[in-house]
Amino acid sequence: MKFAICQVSVSPLRAEPSDRSEMVSQVLFGEKVEILDVKKNWVQVKSDFDGYSGWADLKQFLEVSEKEYSSIRIDKFCSESFNLAVDLEMPLTLPMGATLPNLNEGKIKFGNKEIDYLGEFQSANSSKSDLPHLAMMYLNTPYLWGGKSVFGIDCSGMVQQVYKFCGISLPRDAYQQAEIGDALSFVEEAEPGDLAFFDNPEGKIIHVGIILEENKIIHAHGKVRIDPIDITGIFNTDSQTYSHKLRVIKKIL
């Protein structure tokens, strides 16, 4: 078994080992992965954070020993939208939520790398009351299928990254996230930070967002935006129509 660390800001995970293949998710800087297979310039990896697997560019990962993989500290994350690091005297922009392996006195260390970190960071000790503020930091981020960063994000990716700061490792996809937590009977019972899930005509969960105060929700739809929510679903203030049908509200924290 082989192991590696993502050494670029964002590494796309694709369904097949090809640049033309669909991007199914992403791995952010500093995240640990298990190597499942290698085909020429492609590596199939499984994320330690959420168990998601896919194919990525081999050059975007640095192989480490099993001992280092097991012992590496991943308890600190970038806490601003964009964060500056310096790798071999070259700038490296790290997105919010990127992991900072073994960060100590401004140095990130893993494998044979030593990177200067000049950005802000915090541990996974945020509370539920912090979730709306954290989500707002993604506001206006463009929607990107499979995205998990401020460079582009999808609905479940945003929810997953925000909850990471509370030490909660949610699954990657909305339908998987909907299986966790306690269901609420009424919209009025929801608190800021709770999750609202929405389904399609076939009953499949296809969308998720984070409840805010005053019957509002922040979600990724075209971009990360704020809209009103009621018992019917999300009312899009631009189109003046309901864009998503509410299925259930879940309390995770």
C-alpha positions in Angstrom: 0.0 0.0 0.0 1.3 3.5 -0.9 0.3 6.9 0.5 0.6 10.5 -0.6 -0.1 14.2 0.2 -1.6 16.7 -2.2 1.1 19.3 -3.0 -0.9 21.7 -5.1 -3.7 24.2 -4.2 -6.5 22.1 -5.7 -6.2 18.7 -7.5 -9.2 17.6 -9.6 -10.4 14.0 -9.1 -11.7 12.5 -12.3 -13.9 9.5 -13.0 -11.3 8.1 -15.5 -7.6 8.6 -16.0 -8.1 11.3 -18.7 -8.1 15.1 -18.8 -11.4 14.9 -20.7 -13.1 12.8 -18.0 -15.7 14.3 -15.7 -14.4 15.9 -12.5 -16.2 14.1 -9.6 -14.5 15.9 -6.7 -11.3 17.6 -5.6 -8.5 17.1 -3.1 -7.2 20.3 -1.5 -3.6 21.0 -0.5 -2.3 19.0 2.4 -5.0 16.3 2.3 -3.8 12.7 2.7 -4.7 10.1 0.2 -4.2 6.3 -0.3 -2.8 5.3 -3.7 -5.0 2.6 -5.2 -3.5 2.4 -8.7 -1.2 4.1 -11.2 -1.6 4.3 -15.0 1.2 6.3 -16.8 0.8 9.9 -15.6 -2.4 9.2 -13.6 -2.9 8.0 -10.0 -6.1 6.6 -8.6 -6.4 7.9 -5.0 -8.8 7.6 -2.1 -9.2 10.6 0.1 -8.5 10.0 3.8 -10.9 12.9 4.6 -14.1 11.7 3.0 -13.3 8.3 1.4 -14.0 9.7 -2.1 -11.9 8.1 -4.9 -10.9 9.2 -8.4 -8.1 9.7 -10.8 -5.6 12.6 -10.5 -2.5 13.9 -12.0 0.4 12.0 -10.5 2.6 15.1 -10.3 0.2 16.8 -8.0 0.8 14.4 -5.1 4.0 13.7 -3.1 4.4 10.1 -1.9 5.2 9.6 1.8 5.9 6.6 3.9 3.1 4.8 5.7 4.7 5.8 9.0 4.6 9.5 8.1 1.1 9.1 6.6 -0.2 7.7 10.0 1.6 10.3 12.2 1.2 13.5 10.2 -0.8 16.2 12.0 -3.7 17.6 10.1 -5.4 19.6 12.8 -5.0 23.1 11.2 -6.7 24.6 8.2 -6.5 27.7 6.1 -9.1 30.1 7.5 -9.2 32.9 5.0 -10.6 32.8 1.4 -7.1 33.0 -0.1 -3.9 32.3 1.8 -0.2 32.8 0.8 2.4 30.2 1.1 6.0 30.1 -0.4 7.3 26.9 -1.9 11.0 27.1 -3.2 10.7 30.9 -3.2 7.6 30.7 -5.5 4.1 31.9 -4.3 1.5 29.3 -3.7 -2.1 30.4 -3.1 -4.0 28.0 -0.7 -7.8 28.1 -0.5 -9.9 28.2 2.6 -10.2 24.7 4.1 -6.8 23.5 2.8 -4.9 21.4 5.3 -1.6 22.6 6.8 0.3 19.4 7.6 2.6 19.6 10.7 2.4 23.5 10.7 4.8 24.8 13.3 6.3 28.3 13.5 5.1 29.2 10.0 6.5 26.1 8.4 4.5 23.3 6.6 6.5 20.1 6.5 5.7 16.7 4.8 7.9 14.4 2.8 10.9 16.3 1.6 9.0 19.6 1.5 9.3 22.6 3.8 6.9 25.4 2.8 6.6 28.9 4.4 3.0 29.7 5.4 2.0 33.4 5.6 -1.7 33.0 5.8 -4.3 32.7 8.6 -5.3 29.3 10.1 -7.4 27.7 12.8 -8.1 24.3 14.3 -11.2 22.3 13.9 -12.8 23.8 17.0 -15.5 26.1 15.6 -19.0 25.9 17.1 -22.3 25.7 15.4 -22.8 29.4 15.8 -19.7 29.9 13.6 -21.1 28.0 10.7 -23.1 30.9 9.1 -20.0 33.1 9.1 -17.8 30.4 7.7 -20.4 29.7 4.9 -20.5 33.5 4.1 -16.8 33.4 3.2 -17.8 31.4 0.1 -20.4 33.9 -0.9 -20.4 34.6 -4.7 -18.0 31.7 -5.3 -18.9 30.3 -8.8 -20.7 27.0 -8.9 -18.4 24.1 -10.1 -19.6 20.5 -10.3 -17.3 18.5 -8.0 -15.7 21.7 -6.6 -14.6 22.1 -3.0 -12.8 25.5 -2.8 -13.3 29.3 -3.3 -12.0 28.8 -6.9 -15.3 26.9 -7.6 -17.6 24.9 -5.4 -20.8 22.8 -5.5 -23.6 22.6 -2.9 -22.4 19.6 -1.0 -18.7 20.6 -1.3 -19.5 23.9 0.5 -21.4 22.2 3.3 -18.6 19.6 3.7 -15.9 22.3 3.9 -17.8 24.5 6.4 -18.5 21.6 8.7 -14.8 20.6 8.6 -14.1 23.6 10.8 -16.3 22.1 13.5 -14.4 18.8 13.4 -17.3 17.1 11.5 -16.2 14.9 8.5 -19.4 14.8 6.4 -19.6 12.6 3.3 -19.0 14.2 -0.1 -22.4 14.1 -1.8 -25.7 15.6 -0.7 -27.7 12.3 -0.7 -25.0 10.9 1.6 -25.1 13.9 3.9 -28.9 13.6 4.1 -28.5 10.2 5.9 -26.8 11.9 8.9 -28.4 13.8 11.8 -31.9 14.2 13.2 -34.8 15.3 11.0 -36.9 18.3 12.0 -40.6 18.4 11.7 -41.0 22.1 10.7 -38.9 24.7 9.0 -39.6 26.9 12.1 -37.6 24.5 14.3 -34.4 25.0 12.3 -31.5 26.9 13.7 -28.7 28.7 11.8 -26.2 26.0 10.8 -28.7 23.2 10.2 -28.8 21.6 6.8 -31.8 21.7 4.4 -32.0 19.0 1.7 -33.9 19.1 -1.6 -35.1 16.4 -4.0 -36.0 16.0 -7.7 -39.4 14.7 -9.0 -38.0 11.1 -8.6 -37.4 11.7 -4.9 -33.6 11.7 -5.1 -31.7 14.2 -2.9 -29.9 16.6 -5.3 -29.2 19.7 -3.4 -28.2 20.9 0.1 -27.7 24.3 1.8 -27.0 25.8 5.2 -29.9 27.5 7.1 -29.3 31.1 8.2 -31.4 33.5 10.4 -34.7 35.0 9.3 -35.7 32.0 7.1 -32.8 32.4 4.7 -30.4 29.7 3.3 -27.0 29.9 1.8 -26.4 27.5 -1.0 -24.4 27.0 -4.3 -26.7 27.5 -7.3 -25.0 29.2 -10.2 -22.9 30.8 -7.4 -22.9 30.7 -3.7 -25.9 32.8 -2.8 -28.5 33.6 -0.2 -32.2 33.1 -0.8 -35.4 32.8 1.3 -36.6 29.3 2.3 -40.0 28.1 3.4 -42.0 24.8 3.6 -42.1 24.6 -0.2 -38.4 25.1 -0.8 -35.9 27.8 -2.0 -37.4 30.9 -3.5 -34.9 32.3 -6.0 -34.9 36.1 -5.7 -33.6 36.6 -9.2 -36.1 34.5 -11.1 -38.9 35.0 -8.6 -39.7 31.3 -8.7 -39.0 28.3 -6.5 -35.7 26.7 -7.6 -35.6 23.7 -5.3 -38.3 21.6 -3.5 -37.6 21.0 0.2 -37.4 17.4 1.3 -36.0 17.5 4.9 -34.1 19.7 7.4 -31.5 17.9 9.4 -29.7 18.9 12.7 -26.1 17.7 12.7 -24.8 19.7 15.6 
